[in-house]
């Protein structure tokens, strides 16, 4: 599979699970205030930044242990974790319908956004590494690396 197809699939998934509609989702469905929505998005960005290097290190370790499968396993596990966290938002809303504005429910939504971003941090830098390793294996020039996306 060409990396551009993988990029397309992952970015399409990202649009549906955490793209532009995250803030309205947290405000209208999760019933978070504007302050808590901003806090959730800030924590999401912070955890994404903190765990990206860890995700890359895990992927490199797994790639050495399982050649040609380690990075793909890391991407799949990160996307699986993020998808699970995204889907659990609906479960929290369904289970706690009567107490949708309680502190426990709001904390669950914020926690799920952090888990979502941790899974995402295991997928995104690894996708770049997977693409670069494929281009190196093909013998592509470094000037051509940006053309693959």
N, C-alpha and C positions, 0 to 999 in steps of 0.2 A: 504494500500500500504506500502510495506517495504521501509524504508528510503534509502536503497541502490539503489532502482529503481528511486527514486526522485533525488538522487545524480547523477546517470547516465544521466537522462534527462536534468538536469540543466547544468552539465559539457559539455554535447554534444552541448547544445544551446550556451554555452560560447565559445566553440571552433569555432562554425560557426559565431558568432557575434562579438567576440572580442579577439580571441586567437592570435596565432602567426602572423597573417597577418594584424594586426592593423597598424604597422609602414609602410609596403609597401602600404597598402590601403591609408593611409594619405598622403604618398609621391606621389603615382602615380595617384590615383583617385581624391583626394581632392586637389592635387597640392600644398601641403605644403612643405616648405623647410625642410632640415634636422633639423635646429634649431627649427622651429615651430612644427615639429613632436615630437621632444624631449620635448618641452614645453607642448604640448598636453598630452603626456604620463605622464609627471611629475604632471600636474594638475589632471589628471585622478587618479593617485596613491594617491595624497594628498586628494582629495575629497572622495575617497574610505575610506581612513583612518579616516577622520573627521566624516563622516556620518555613519560609521558602528555601533557605539554605539547608535546613534539616532535611527537607524533602529531597533536595538535590543530592545530599550526602547519602541518604538511604537508597536512592535510585542508583547512584554510582556503585555502592556496595553490592546491591542486588544484581547489577549488571555484571560485576566481576564474578559473582557466585553463579549466576544463571545467564550466560552470554546470550544476547539477542532476545532476552525475555525479561530481564530485571527492570529495565525502565518502563516497559509496557505494563508489568505487574504493578509498579508504583503508580502509574497513571490510572489504571483501572481501580486500584484500591482507593486512591484519592477521590476519584469521581464517584465511587460507590459510597464513600463516607459523606461527601457533600450532598449527593442525592438523598441519602437516608435522612440527613439533617433537614433538608428542604421539605421532604415529605412529612417529617414529624411535626412541622409547623401545623399542618392540617389536622394531625391527630390531637395536638394540644388544644386547638380551637374546638374540635368536636367533643373532646372529653370534658373540657371545662367551659361549656357553653354558658352556664349560669354565672360563673365567677370569672368572666373573661377579662376583667380589669384588676384582678387580685395581683399582689406582688409576686406570688409564686408563678403565675402564668406569664407575667411580663419577664420574670427572670428566666423562665424556660425559653421564651422566644429569643432573648438576648444570648443565652447560652448556645442555642441552636445556630444562631448566626456565626458565633465564634467557631463552632464545630464545622460549619459549612466552609468557612474561610480556611481552616486548617486542612481540610480535604482538598480544597482548591489550591492551596500552597504546595501540596504534594503533586499536583498535576501540571500546573503551568510552567515552572522552570524545567521540569523533566521533559516536557514537550519540546522545548527549545534544544535541550541536550540530545534528545532522540533525533531531531532533525539534523543537528550538526554532525552527529556520529554517522548518520546515513550519508550525508554529503561527503564526509571525509572518506568513507568506504568506497564511494563512487569515484573518488579522485577529482571532485569538483574544485575549482579555484576558489579561494577565499572571497574574491570579488563577486562571485555568483551566489554567495550564501543568502543574501537578502531576497533573491528572486524566487526562492522556493515557497515562501508563504503566499 
